[in-house]
Amino acid sequence: MHPFHPSETLTIRMAASADAEALRRLAQLDSAPTPAPAPMLIAEMAGELRAAVPLYGGRAIADPFHPTAELVSLLAERTRQIAPPRRRPARRLRRPARVRRPAIALRA
C-alpha cells in the first residue's frame, strides 16, 4: 500500500528564508539539531513541510509522525541531480626522479 493519498500534492523545492521557522520545528520533531543556514531542498505534502535535506550533504530531517522514507529518498536523489559535483583536490603530478649517470672519462 502506498503511504500517500493520491489527492495529496507533493512539492519539492529549495527552502527560502521564510521556511526557517518551519525547518526549526521539523528538526525539533525529529530530535535533530536546528539546521544551519545552508541551501536545503524540502518536500511538502498538501502544503505541510515533511522532510528536508541539505543540498551539499548532511543529515536529513523528517516528520516522524508521517511516512517520510520515500520523501527523503526523493530529496536525496534530487540533490544528486542538481548539486554541483564536489571538486576533488588537484593531484600533484610528480616528475620522475633524475637518474644520475656516471661520468664518462674521456681518454686523450
Protein Blocks (a to p, Z undefined) as FASTA:
>chain_A
ZZbdfkbccddddddfklmmmmmmmmmmnopacddddddddddeehiafbdcdfkgpadd
ddfkbcfklmmmmmmmmmmmmpccddddddddddddddddddddddZZ
